[in-house]
Amino acid sequence: MRHFIKYAWASAFLLLWSCKKEENTLQTASVAKPTVSADGISISFADTIGINGFLYYNVAKKSIRTDLVAPGRVVAEVVHSSDAMGQNLVLFDNPDLTYNYTEMLQHLININKQKGIIAQKKVILQQKKLQLARVKDLADNQAATGQDLTNAQIEVTNAETEVAQEVTALENEKTSLLEHETRLKLAGFDPKSLVNAKQNATWVICELPENQFQKVTQGQHCFIQFPAFNDKKFEGKIEEVGEVVDNLTRLVKLRVAVINPSSILKAGMFGSVHFGVAEGDFITVPREALVVVQGKQYVFVKTKERTFVRREVMAGQPVENATVIFAGLQPNDQVVTQGAMQLKGLSFGY
């Protein structure tokens, strides 16, 4: 009997130890966390346990009729400044643009000033040349010495050098002006329009994919809606279609002038620019595949069996239960629908 009790206790201990080990093994397996890398862009799972409930959608183009829409941002507005000597003040949403615009104005002032200096130097040079001619005439008549003639020639040479130096300074100012004008143009602005803009002028910059921008034209009217004013539609007009396609995003900038009554629109506001109906083959994704963070829209694309990549997309109007995607996806991409919110939390650290 004593041996039986001893064996019973031993068996119970082994059974308890075995269960505890199995429990620890299960706990260890359950805490295997996904690997998040590239600043949240890539998410990899160690096994399929965490993605068993995921559903996917295979991206394809469909022939649809939709409103051509692009996300836009108020990038500049013109306000009156009593301290700017009659020059209106342009408020940008980007400090770099403010710097380039301010530098452009300064170089314009410097150029005008330099032109005045050159004009004065040329007058002086002309006077020195006349003086040299008089000294030569006096020397020919032995009324001036050779030293007088030499001094007059030196003064002409010095005056010519000063003119050349000021001309070089003018060209340097023009080169610097061109640099800042180019940066403003690449940002979607017309430098001359900025300088001559009237008070309350407001601009929105938006971008369209290179396969869509040809559907809009300069001078075309549009309307803009802003989350801050859900019940309002602001009239706009395309002032310029950009001349450069971004090498990375393949997007073209459009500058839209907006009627801004009472200056209620402020630089930095986000909105949606509506250009009217467009027909053609478009990529669409289910609405639940889209996640929005700080005004930007993303989807998660399955690239390997247990790896997902976050992609920023340009979304258009909803069409039935889907949303048109103008940029960011290609046919045959596999996007996550059910499970997108879980990936959003992992990607952005929520």
PEMOVEN-V290100 format. One record per backbone hydrogen bond with DSSP energy under -1.0 kcal/mol. NH is the residue of the N-H (numbers start at 1). CO is the residue of the C=O. E is the energy in kcal/mol with one decimal. If there is no record, write none. Layout:
BEGIN
nh=<NH	NH>
co=<CO	CO>
e=<E	E>
END
This chain:
BEGIN
nh=<5	6	7	8	9	10	11	12	13	14	15	16	17	18	19	20	21	22	23	24	25	26	27	28	29	30	31	32	35	37	41	42	43	44	45	54	55	57	59	62	64	66	68	70	72	73	74	75	76	77	78	79	84	87	89	91	93	98	99	100	101	102	103	104	105	106	107	108	109	110	111	112	113	114	115	116	117	118	119	120	121	122	123	124	125	126	127	128	129	130	131	132	133	134	135	136	137	138	139	140	141	142	143	149	150	151	152	153	154	155	156	157	158	159	160	161	162	163	164	165	166	167	168	169	170	171	172	173	174	175	176	177	178	179	180	181	182	183	184	185	186	187	188	189	194	195	196	200	201	203	204	205	206	208	210	212	213	215	216	219	220	222	223	224	225	229	232	234	236	237	238	239	240	242	246	250	252	254	255	256	257	258	259	263	264	268	269	271	272	273	274	275	278	280	282	285	287	289	290	291	293	296	298	299	301	302	303	304	308	309	310	311	313	314	316	319	322	323	324	325	326	332	333	335	336	337	340	343	344	345	346	347	348	350>
co=<1	2	3	4	5	6	7	8	9	10	11	12	13	14	15	16	17	18	19	20	21	22	23	24	25	26	27	29	44	42	38	37	308	35	306	51	338	335	333	282	280	278	276	273	271	205	269	203	203	91	201	89	81	84	79	77	75	94	95	96	97	98	99	100	101	102	103	104	105	106	107	108	109	110	111	112	113	114	115	116	117	118	119	120	121	122	123	124	125	126	127	128	129	130	131	132	133	134	135	136	137	139	138	145	146	147	148	149	150	151	152	153	154	155	156	157	158	159	160	161	162	163	164	165	166	167	168	169	170	171	172	173	174	175	176	177	178	179	180	181	182	183	185	184	190	191	192	78	198	76	256	73	254	252	250	209	209	212	213	238	217	236	274	234	272	226	229	224	222	257	220	255	255	253	251	246	208	206	240	204	237	202	235	260	261	74	266	72	225	70	223	68	66	64	62	323	321	286	287	298	296	293	291	311	309	334	307	307	43	301	41	299	297	327	324	322	319	285	317	283	314	59	330	57	300	55	337	339	340	341	342	343	344	345>
e=<-2.3	-2.1	-2.5	-2.3	-2.5	-2.1	-2.7	-2.4	-2.2	-2.4	-2.5	-2.6	-2.6	-2.4	-2.3	-2.4	-2.3	-2.2	-2.6	-2.4	-2.3	-2.4	-2.4	-2.5	-2.2	-2.0	-1.2	-1.0	-3.4	-2.7	-1.2	-2.0	-2.8	-2.6	-2.7	-1.6	-1.8	-2.4	-3.3	-3.1	-2.6	-2.8	-3.4	-2.1	-3.0	-1.5	-2.9	-1.9	-1.2	-1.8	-2.5	-3.1	-1.0	-1.9	-2.8	-3.2	-1.7	-1.9	-2.4	-2.4	-2.8	-2.6	-2.7	-2.3	-2.3	-2.2	-2.6	-2.1	-2.1	-2.7	-2.5	-2.1	-2.4	-2.9	-2.4	-1.6	-2.0	-2.5	-2.1	-2.0	-2.6	-2.4	-1.7	-2.2	-2.5	-2.3	-2.1	-2.4	-2.2	-2.1	-2.4	-2.3	-2.2	-2.1	-2.4	-2.5	-2.0	-2.6	-2.8	-2.5	-1.2	-1.7	-4.0	-1.6	-2.3	-2.7	-2.0	-2.1	-2.3	-2.1	-1.7	-2.3	-2.8	-2.1	-2.4	-2.2	-2.2	-2.1	-2.3	-2.4	-2.2	-2.3	-2.2	-2.3	-2.1	-2.3	-2.2	-2.0	-2.2	-2.2	-2.3	-2.5	-2.4	-1.8	-1.8	-2.5	-2.4	-1.7	-1.9	-2.4	-2.5	-1.1	-1.7	-2.7	-1.8	-2.0	-2.2	-2.7	-1.8	-2.4	-2.9	-2.3	-2.0	-2.2	-1.9	-2.3	-2.0	-2.2	-1.7	-3.1	-2.0	-2.2	-1.8	-2.5	-2.2	-1.8	-1.9	-2.8	-2.5	-1.9	-2.7	-2.5	-1.4	-3.3	-2.7	-1.9	-2.9	-2.9	-2.6	-3.1	-2.7	-2.5	-2.3	-1.8	-1.3	-3.7	-2.0	-2.4	-2.7	-3.2	-3.2	-3.0	-3.8	-1.7	-3.1	-1.9	-1.6	-1.8	-1.5	-2.4	-2.6	-2.0	-2.8	-2.1	-3.0	-3.4	-2.0	-1.5	-2.9	-2.8	-3.1	-3.0	-2.5	-2.5	-3.7	-2.9	-2.1	-2.6	-1.9	-3.4	-3.1	-3.0	-2.0	-2.5	-2.7	-2.7	-1.6	-2.0	-2.2	-1.9	-1.8	-3.1	-2.6	-1.5>
END
